[in-house]
Amino acid sequence: MPVTSILLAVLIAFALMAFRLFNSLRTMQIHLGFGAVLPRYESPQLFWLAIALQCLGLGTLFAIVYVVCFVAPNQPMS
């Protein structure tokens, strides 16, 4: 049961981060948490750095899902 609750929480976080990344790439603006907006043409390096960090976060969540679903069930109990 704890594995399913971990997996559910990670999948919800994965879906929210994927939606946020898709929205940022669609509008070419990143809405920061405190109300500021970072457009692509104002600071391209900072924009793409923020996109790269969002992709890194998605990769981390994907790695957690991979471990929970495919690696952990195949480990012998000792």
C-alpha positions in Angstrom: 0.0 0.0 0.0 2.8 2.6 0.7 4.2 2.1 -2.8 0.9 2.9 -4.4 0.5 6.1 -2.3 4.1 7.2 -3.3 3.4 6.4 -6.9 0.1 8.3 -6.9 1.8 11.4 -5.4 4.6 11.3 -7.8 2.3 10.8 -10.8 0.2 13.8 -9.8 3.4 15.9 -9.4 4.6 14.6 -12.8 1.3 15.6 -14.5 1.4 19.1 -12.9 5.0 19.7 -14.0 4.4 18.4 -17.5 1.4 20.7 -17.8 3.5 23.7 -16.6 6.3 22.9 -19.0 3.8 22.5 -21.9 2.2 25.8 -21.0 5.5 27.6 -20.8 6.6 26.3 -24.2 3.2 27.1 -25.8 3.1 30.7 -24.6 6.9 31.3 -24.6 6.5 32.8 -21.1 7.3 31.4 -17.7 5.0 32.5 -14.9 7.1 32.6 -11.8 5.6 31.8 -8.4 5.5 35.4 -7.1 3.6 37.0 -9.9 6.5 37.8 -12.3 6.5 36.7 -15.9 9.6 35.8 -17.8 9.1 36.2 -21.6 11.5 34.4 -24.0 12.5 37.5 -25.9 13.4 39.6 -22.8 16.1 37.1 -21.5 16.6 34.1 -23.7 19.3 32.5 -21.6 17.3 32.7 -18.4 14.2 31.4 -20.2 15.9 28.3 -21.6 17.7 27.7 -18.2 14.3 27.7 -16.5 13.0 25.3 -19.2 16.0 23.0 -18.7 15.4 23.0 -14.9 11.7 22.1 -15.5 12.9 19.2 -17.8 15.4 18.1 -15.1 12.6 18.0 -12.6 10.4 16.0 -14.9 13.3 13.6 -15.5 13.7 13.1 -11.7 10.0 12.3 -11.3 10.2 9.9 -14.2 13.1 8.2 -12.6 11.2 7.7 -9.4 8.3 6.2 -11.3 10.6 3.9 -13.1 12.3 2.7 -9.9 8.9 2.1 -8.1 7.3 0.3 -11.1 10.2 -1.7 -12.6 13.3 -1.9 -10.3 11.8 -2.2 -6.8 9.5 -5.2 -7.6 12.4 -7.2 -9.0 14.6 -6.8 -6.0 15.0 -9.9 -3.8 13.8 -9.5 -0.2 16.7 -10.1 2.2 
